[in-house]
Amino acid sequence: MVVVWLSLLSVNLTFCIDCCCSVSDKGFVGTLLREVPGTAAWFGMYELSLSTLCKKEEEPKAWHVILAGGTGGMGYWGAFYPADTVKTEMQTIGNGGVKSSFMETFRSIYRTRGLKGLYAGLGPTLCRAIPANAAVFYVYDVVSRQMLGKQ
């Protein structure tokens, strides 16, 4: 039985490694660099904002959750937007048909467009992210309270 599980684990691990290697040139690294720390920034900013807005023992009001959710969205996109810019460039434009690594694409954008190029499009992204993330956290809060009986 152990041999069967180990062989299944080996097959799954090999598949995952092959999959990651084959998609790494299509923006996988950029997505990973955006999602992992970005999600930490998202929840971190949300919790920091919520704890700043509420007193220790106080249940958060709706506007606290909404404001903190919008702030969380700003933290997510603001901190790691350049990784998304590089990923998008790799997926859409490429480097004249030549496959480039994440760092090569990053250097190319920085060399040709500077720091502004890495943050191009951040304004509209934040305009979308603030209300969207405010709604996400508000709905989560309402549903959680209903399910836990804390109205």
PyMOL commands that set and color helices and strands:
alter all, ss='L'
color gray80, all
select helices_A, chain A and resi 2-26+28-53+62-92+102-118+122-148
alter helices_A, ss='H'
color red, helices_A
deselect
rebuild
show_as cartoon
